[in-house]
């Protein structure tokens, strides 16, 4: 009898590997399968190779997923594990999200060896981040601090901080927890101070849409509440045509059986921003996110939107 090996595609960063191993462990537990039935396939993406420029200069969403999705489409792998925030809002033809794991802590983490919070930093202090969303949110709160680019994986960015390249940085709390480095967090930032990126802290499993076997394999891992929230957030981002080049934040939560959504768009320099919150049925998640995006576009007006994408 032939033993089938499930091939899991992932990036090679420590965080990506931790997430792939998490998925493997959950699949083993759900189906009573041994570790030998799984192969972790590391695939280098364009986002991993371009380290000398901000991602906003070389493209939008998909820089950390395209090569993995190509391997999935060509059946070199059976499923792909992604940080959901890296995924394009429109998936390649023939691919689908098969499952979404239960979401981790959505908050951003302030990390500094010198200061306890962004508010404590003196004028002229340096914050390292390559996220346009975080840059805009930081500049809105503290227009008197400086921003420097901070590319690389979590370990690289923490090393840059220790080397004095910046006085502070922001990272996703979820990633630090998954890496066992939560102790590095100076302060977890409330979402009403810094609304997170769309799909932050969520792990998505991508499959071929017509692969019924793999769909059934990953189905036990699907966390419906997280999947519903992700559907709303991705619809919100899709309406805004969001990419790495636009400062956009959005968060959906289910409270008392109702979906509650908050969205935000900012000018890159933090000089202006628009935020809106709405709510709706959990059965109409995409409509809720889309409606929020439409309202923000109306609130912002054409000049704001022109500056947002220019």
C-alpha positions in Angstrom: 0.0 0.0 0.0 1.4 3.4 -1.0 1.9 5.9 1.7 0.9 9.4 0.7 3.1 12.3 1.9 1.4 15.6 2.3 3.7 18.4 1.0 3.3 21.7 2.9 4.7 24.8 1.1 6.1 27.7 3.1 8.6 30.4 3.1 11.9 29.7 4.9 11.9 32.4 7.6 11.8 31.2 11.2 8.3 32.6 11.6 7.0 31.0 8.4 8.5 27.7 9.4 7.0 27.9 12.9 3.6 28.4 11.3 4.1 25.5 8.9 5.1 23.3 11.8 2.1 24.4 13.7 -0.2 23.4 10.8 1.6 20.1 10.5 1.1 19.4 14.2 -2.6 20.2 14.1 -3.0 18.0 11.0 -1.2 15.1 12.8 -3.4 15.5 15.8 -6.7 15.8 13.8 -6.1 12.7 11.8 -3.8 10.6 13.9 -1.0 10.7 11.4 2.8 10.4 12.0 5.2 13.1 11.2 6.7 11.0 8.4 3.5 11.6 6.4 4.3 15.2 6.0 7.1 17.1 4.1 7.8 20.8 4.7 8.8 22.3 1.4 10.6 25.6 1.6 10.1 28.0 -1.3 11.9 31.3 -1.7 9.6 34.2 -2.7 10.4 37.5 -4.3 9.8 39.3 -1.0 12.5 37.1 0.6 15.0 38.0 -2.1 14.4 41.8 -2.3 16.0 43.2 0.8 17.6 46.4 -0.4 14.3 48.3 -1.1 11.0 48.9 0.6 8.4 46.5 -0.7 6.2 49.5 -1.5 8.7 50.3 -4.3 8.6 46.9 -6.0 5.0 45.7 -5.8 2.1 45.1 -3.6 0.5 42.0 -2.1 1.7 38.7 -3.4 5.5 39.3 -3.0 5.6 36.7 -0.3 3.1 34.2 -1.9 3.4 34.1 -5.7 6.1 31.5 -6.0 4.4 29.3 -3.4 1.1 29.6 -5.2 2.8 28.7 -8.5 4.1 25.5 -6.8 0.6 24.8 -5.5 -1.0 25.3 -8.9 1.6 23.1 -10.6 1.0 20.4 -7.9 4.5 20.5 -6.6 3.0 20.9 -3.1 -0.4 20.0 -1.7 -1.1 22.9 0.5 0.4 26.3 1.4 0.7 28.0 4.7 0.6 31.8 4.7 0.5 34.7 7.0 -3.0 35.8 5.8 -2.0 39.4 5.7 0.5 38.6 2.9 -2.1 37.1 0.6 -3.6 39.0 -2.4 -7.3 39.8 -2.0 -7.9 38.0 -5.4 -6.4 34.6 -5.4 -5.0 33.0 -8.6 -7.5 31.0 -10.6 -7.9 27.5 -9.3 -6.7 28.3 -5.7 -8.8 28.8 -2.6 -8.4 29.3 1.2 -9.2 25.8 2.6 -8.9 26.7 6.3 -8.0 29.5 8.6 -6.5 28.8 12.0 -7.8 30.4 15.2 -6.4 33.9 15.3 -3.6 35.0 17.7 -3.3 38.3 19.4 -4.0 41.0 16.7 -2.2 43.8 18.4 1.1 45.5 17.3 4.0 45.4 19.8 6.2 48.4 20.6 9.7 47.2 21.2 12.5 49.4 22.5 15.6 49.0 24.6 15.3 52.6 25.7 11.7 53.7 26.0 8.5 52.3 27.4 6.2 53.5 24.7 6.0 55.7 21.6 4.6 58.5 23.8 7.8 58.4 26.0 10.2 58.9 23.0 11.8 62.3 22.7 11.5 64.5 19.6 13.9 63.3 17.0 14.0 59.7 18.2 14.1 57.1 15.5 11.4 54.4 14.8 12.4 51.6 12.5 9.6 50.2 10.3 9.0 49.4 6.6 5.2 49.1 7.0 3.5 52.1 5.4 0.6 51.6 7.8 2.8 51.7 10.9 4.7 54.6 9.5 1.6 56.6 8.9 0.1 55.7 12.3 3.4 56.6 14.1 3.7 59.9 12.2 0.1 60.8 13.0 0.7 60.2 16.8 4.2 61.6 16.8 5.1 63.8 13.8 8.3 64.8 15.6 10.0 61.4 15.4 12.0 60.1 12.5 11.2 56.9 10.5 13.9 54.6 9.0 13.3 51.5 6.8 13.5 48.2 8.7 13.3 45.2 6.2 14.0 41.6 7.1 12.5 38.9 9.3 11.7 39.3 13.0 15.2 38.2 14.1 16.9 40.6 11.6 14.8 43.6 12.8 15.4 42.8 16.4 19.2 42.6 15.7 19.0 46.0 13.9 17.3 47.4 17.0 20.1 46.1 19.3 22.7 47.5 16.9 21.2 51.0 17.4 19.8 51.5 13.9 16.7 52.7 15.6 15.4 53.5 19.0 12.2 51.5 18.7 10.3 49.4 16.3 6.9 47.8 16.0 6.2 44.1 15.2 3.1 41.9 15.3 2.5 40.5 18.7 1.3 37.2 17.1 4.6 36.6 15.4 6.6 37.1 18.5 4.4 34.8 20.4 4.7 32.1 17.8 8.5 32.4 17.9 8.5 32.2 21.7 9.8 35.7 22.0 7.0 37.5 23.7 9.4 38.6 26.4 10.9 41.0 23.8 7.7 43.1 23.8 8.0 46.4 25.7 4.3 47.3 25.3 1.4 45.7 23.5 -0.4 48.6 21.7 -4.2 48.7 22.0 -6.1 48.5 18.7 -7.7 51.8 19.4 -4.2 53.4 19.3 -2.9 51.4 16.4 -5.4 49.5 14.3 -3.7 46.4 12.9 -3.2 45.4 9.3 -5.9 43.5 7.6 -5.7 39.8 8.4 -2.9 40.4 11.0 -2.3 37.4 13.3 -4.2 35.0 11.1 -2.7 31.9 9.4 -4.4 30.7 6.2 -4.1 27.4 4.5 -4.3 27.7 0.7 -5.3 24.7 -1.5 -6.3 23.9 -5.0 -10.0 24.6 -5.3 -10.7 21.2 -7.0 -8.6 19.1 -4.5 -11.4 17.6 -2.5 -9.0 15.3 -0.6 -6.8 18.2 0.7 -9.9 20.2 1.5 -11.2 17.4 3.7 -7.8 17.0 5.3 -7.5 20.7 6.4 -11.2 21.2 7.2 -10.9 20.2 10.9 -8.4 23.1 11.4 -10.8 25.8 10.2 -11.8 28.2 12.9 -15.1 29.6 11.7 -15.1 32.9 13.7 -11.6 33.7 12.4 -12.6 32.8 8.9 -15.7 35.0 9.0 -13.6 38.0 10.3 -11.0 37.3 7.6 -13.7 37.3 4.9 -14.8 40.8 6.0 -11.3 42.2 6.2 -10.3 40.8 2.8 -13.5 42.3 1.2 -12.7 45.6 2.8 -9.1 45.6 1.4 -10.3 44.4 -2.0 -12.7 47.3 -2.3 -9.9 49.8 -1.5 -7.5 47.9 -3.8 -5.1 47.8 -0.9 -1.5 46.7 -1.3 1.9 47.3 0.4 1.8 50.8 -1.2 -1.2 52.0 0.8 -1.6 52.7 4.5 -4.8 50.7 5.3 -5.9 49.1 8.6 -8.9 47.0 9.3 -10.2 44.7 12.0 -13.3 42.5 12.3 -14.5 41.0 15.5 -17.5 38.9 16.5 -19.1 40.3 19.7 -22.5 39.1 21.1 -23.1 37.1 17.9 -22.7 40.2 15.7 -19.8 41.1 13.3 -18.2 44.5 14.2 -15.8 46.1 11.8 -13.5 49.0 12.0 -11.5 50.3 9.1 -9.0 53.1 8.6 -7.1 54.7 5.7 -4.3 57.2 6.2 -2.1 59.4 4.2 1.5 58.1 4.1 2.8 61.0 6.1 0.1 60.6 8.8 -1.2 64.2 8.2 -4.8 63.0 7.7 -6.7 59.8 8.3 -10.3 58.5 8.0 -11.8 55.8 10.2 -15.2 54.2 10.2 -16.9 51.4 12.1 -20.0 49.4 11.3 -21.6 46.1 12.2 -23.7 43.4 10.5 -24.6 39.8 10.4 -21.9 37.1 10.6 -23.6 35.6 7.5 -22.8 38.8 5.5 -19.2 39.3 6.5 -18.0 40.3 3.0 -20.8 42.8 2.6 -20.0 44.4 6.0 -16.3 44.9 5.1 -17.2 46.2 1.7 -19.7 48.7 3.0 -17.1 50.0 5.4 -14.6 50.6 2.6 -17.3 52.3 0.5 -18.1 54.6 3.4 -14.4 55.5 3.9 -14.0 56.3 0.2 -17.0 58.7 0.5 -15.7 60.3 3.7 -12.2 60.8 2.2 -13.3 62.3 -1.1 -11.4 62.1 -4.4 -8.4 64.3 -3.4 -7.6 62.2 -0.3 -7.9 59.0 -2.4 -5.7 60.4 -5.1 -3.0 61.3 -2.5 -3.4 57.8 -0.9 -2.5 55.9 -4.1 -0.1 58.4 -5.7 
